[in-house]
Amino acid sequence: MSEEANSVSFVPVIVGGNRGAYSLARAFYEAYQVKTNIISPMIIGPIGNSRIIKHYIQPGIDDLDHFFETIQQIGRDYPNMKKIIFGADDRYAELLIRTKNRFGDDWIIPYVDEPVFLRATNKESFYAICEKAGVPYPKTLVMDEFSLDLPFEFPIIIKPSNAIMYQGLHFEGKEKVFIGRDEKDLERIYHLVRDNGYTDNLILQEYVPGDDTYLGVVTVYTSPRDKEIKLIAFGHILLEDHTPSAIGNHLTIWAREEQKIVASVQKLIAETEFYGFSNFDVKYDKRKDDYVFFELNGRLGVSNYYVTASGNNVAKYYVEDYIAKKKLGVTINTNEALFTMTPKNLLLKYIESDVLRKKVKELYKDGKVVHPLDAPFEVSPKRKFYVLASKFNYYKKFREHPPEE
């Protein structure tokens, strides 16, 4: 890291306590040896018993008056220092974007303005953007009122267009993304989400064939100063969580080069005028020999440590661009690394491809495997036990909810 960046006095702050929050805090510590301040309703496993985190407990983050009391307290705790603040998920990122004007001059909120954020992250408008930009996406139907008149065959994917509204709802039977096997499934799912408070449109899509290993994630950094893409880091998904409440969470990612997605990413960033970090969920469609794009998330993903592990520390992009004001070079990642939350044997059990199994074994042999929560500088026995228990808990999860194709 440059001496110029290191000479700048700053403190990172994250709202939310998931593993994505810890991954970003870890990146800051590894780059600058600074601790991160985390505002969260409670101290949960990923951020617990850590030597790199200072906690500000805020039970009602959505209560803006109380939230900004905490922000003011952090300001008093770190006077005359730049504070850079992040949201650990969609809801918290949107909160920061919506309240930008309530922060003082010593705070940096590294996100686009609200109209850009909402247009890019709403799935309905995102597919219109894909259409305009000529980027592949699955055949899609936007549903306001219930109908069985579909332009594609079952099974289908059913998901909310408004992820932020849906994230705030809690009800029995909720899933992040539903699979509708037939007309009865579609009707049941439609009424389930409507009866439990979701009022925006639903997205219905054709099912793109292929197991977890056909999925991918693309993390992109675009400078707010010149609007140029500075980083594209592709992650090849090898295994996902299949429990209903966590479906779609990436458990194992192979960071590698993938040129097929570069042109589409460039088109989408240009069309959305998005800057800062964003990430795209994609899937390889063997029928087209190309990747289709599912959504843009207007923040770092929960599994962002795959980017840092591949040699592109995400914290450095924020600091060098927003604080040190350096001119950034352009990187299309070609480095390999394996990000994984699960034990090796469990991962290999669910990878059917001989080629991919061989690659996983090579990455283990070469020492290019990381668990985002298992940092070598964390010495707390309680934390070590939590990380170990969380890894082996996936045996139980996969017995109850195995991957399906």
Secondary structure, 3 states (H helix, E strand, C coil): CCHHHHCCCEEEEEECCCHHHHHHHHHHHHHHCCCEEEEECCCCHHHCCCCCEEEEECCCCCCHHHHHHHHHHHHHHCCCCEEEEEECCHHHHHHHHHCHHHCCCCEECCCCCHHHHHHHHCHHHHHHHHHHHCCCCCCEEEECCCCCCCCCCCCEEEEECCHHHHHCCCCCCCCCCEEECCHHHHHHHHHHHHHCCCCCCEEEEECCCCCHHHEEEEEEEECCCCCCEEEEEEEEEEEECCCCCCCCCEEEEEECCCHHHHHHHHHHHHHHCCCEEEEEEEEEECCCCEEEEEEEECCCCCCCHHHHHCCCCHHHHHHHHHHCCCCCCCEECCCCEEEECCCHHHHHHHCCCHHHHHHHHHHHHCCCEECCCCCCCCCCHHHHHHHHHHHHHHHHHHHHCCCCC
